[in-house]
Amino acid sequence: MRAAPPVQMRCGRSALWSVAVTVLGGAAFGTLLGWLAWHAGAGAAQLRLTIAGAALLAGAWSWRRLARAPQRVLAWDGQAWWLDGVPGWPQRMMDTGGWMLLRWRDEGGGLRWLPLVPAACGASAHLARAALLAHAEAPRRPARTLFERHG
């Protein structure tokens, strides 16, 4: 099988990802504060206001945070993966066809979640998808020797 050609793509920002994180974060925070208010004996009207206010506050905070997320450059050079010049590897966690969620692990152990829209990534959507499908996986680690396993 031939390797995918080198490709660079922009990722890290996605309206779908921003909306999903905002809704989930707002719902979780609203539920937590609503539960605390219910446990403290708040009435139904106070509960609704607490949940709505907490959800709006958390939603606005996460939307603002995600809107400021930096645009990143993910590159496949034919041999290795790079994110903003740092080597590592992506793993496809979700692929809906028109949208992907990648988990990036760099060699230093760092972890990032990268939303990617292949049609808008700056590269040919076909080349971006081919590189990710062919080469996005955890690196192969050499098996430990018998001595290393038993110390």
C-alpha positions in Angstrom: 0.0 0.0 0.0 1.3 3.4 -0.9 1.7 6.0 1.8 -0.5 9.1 1.7 1.2 12.2 0.3 2.4 15.0 2.6 -0.5 17.3 3.6 -1.1 20.2 5.9 -4.5 21.1 7.4 -6.0 23.6 9.7 -7.9 22.3 12.7 -8.8 23.3 16.2 -11.9 25.3 15.6 -15.3 24.1 14.7 -18.8 25.6 15.2 -20.3 22.1 15.8 -17.6 21.4 18.5 -18.2 24.8 20.1 -22.0 24.3 20.2 -21.7 20.7 21.6 -19.2 21.7 24.4 -21.3 24.8 25.2 -24.6 22.8 25.5 -23.1 20.0 27.5 -21.1 22.3 29.8 -24.2 24.5 30.4 -26.4 21.5 31.1 -24.0 19.9 33.5 -23.4 23.0 35.5 -27.1 23.9 35.5 -27.9 20.4 36.7 -25.3 20.5 39.5 -26.5 23.9 40.8 -30.2 22.9 40.4 -29.5 19.8 42.5 -27.8 21.8 45.2 -30.7 24.3 45.3 -33.2 21.5 45.5 -31.2 19.8 48.3 -31.2 23.2 50.1 -35.0 23.3 49.9 -35.5 25.8 47.1 -39.0 26.1 45.6 -39.8 25.3 42.0 -39.5 28.8 40.7 -36.1 29.2 42.4 -35.0 25.9 41.0 -35.9 26.9 37.4 -34.1 30.3 37.7 -31.0 28.6 39.3 -30.8 26.0 36.6 -31.4 28.5 33.7 -28.9 31.0 35.1 -26.2 28.5 35.7 -26.7 26.9 32.3 -26.5 30.4 30.6 -23.4 31.4 32.6 -21.6 28.2 31.8 -22.6 28.3 28.2 -21.4 31.8 27.7 -18.1 31.1 29.4 -17.4 27.9 27.4 -18.5 29.6 24.1 -16.2 32.5 24.7 -13.3 30.2 25.6 -13.9 28.0 22.5 -14.2 31.0 20.2 -10.7 32.0 21.2 -9.3 28.6 20.6 -6.2 28.9 18.4 -6.2 27.7 14.8 -3.6 24.8 14.6 -1.7 23.3 11.7 -1.7 19.5 11.6 0.7 18.1 9.1 1.7 14.7 7.7 5.1 14.8 6.0 5.0 11.3 4.6 6.8 9.9 7.6 5.4 11.5 10.8 2.6 13.7 12.1 3.3 17.2 13.4 1.0 19.7 15.2 2.4 23.2 15.1 5.9 21.8 14.7 5.6 19.3 17.6 5.8 15.6 16.7 3.1 13.2 17.8 0.1 11.3 16.4 -3.6 11.8 15.9 -6.3 9.2 16.6 -9.7 9.4 15.0 -12.2 9.3 17.8 -15.3 10.4 15.8 -15.9 10.6 12.1 -19.2 11.7 10.7 -18.0 12.1 7.2 -18.0 15.8 7.1 -16.5 16.3 10.5 -13.9 14.6 12.6 -12.8 14.7 16.2 -9.1 13.8 16.7 -7.3 13.1 19.9 -3.7 14.4 19.5 -0.9 12.9 21.7 2.5 14.5 21.4 5.7 12.7 22.3 5.9 14.5 25.6 2.6 13.0 26.7 0.5 16.1 26.0 -3.1 15.5 25.0 -5.4 17.8 22.9 -8.8 17.4 21.2 -8.9 18.7 17.7 -12.1 19.2 15.7 -11.5 19.0 12.0 -13.8 19.8 9.0 -12.0 18.1 6.0 -13.8 20.3 3.5 -12.6 23.5 5.2 -9.2 22.4 6.5 -7.2 24.3 3.9 -5.9 21.2 2.2 -7.7 19.0 -0.3 -10.4 17.2 1.7 -9.5 14.0 -0.1 -5.8 14.2 0.8 -6.6 15.1 4.4 -9.0 12.2 4.8 -6.6 9.8 3.0 -3.7 10.7 5.4 -5.9 10.5 8.5 -7.4 7.2 7.5 -4.2 5.6 6.5 -1.8 6.9 9.2 -3.8 8.2 12.2 -3.2 5.7 14.9 -1.2 5.2 18.0 2.5 4.6 17.3 3.8 1.1 17.4 5.8 0.5 20.5 8.4 -2.2 20.6 7.4 -5.1 22.8 9.2 -5.2 26.1 11.8 -7.9 26.6 11.3 -10.7 29.2 13.9 -9.0 31.4 12.0 -5.6 31.4 8.7 -7.3 32.2 10.0 -9.2 35.2 12.4 -6.5 36.4 
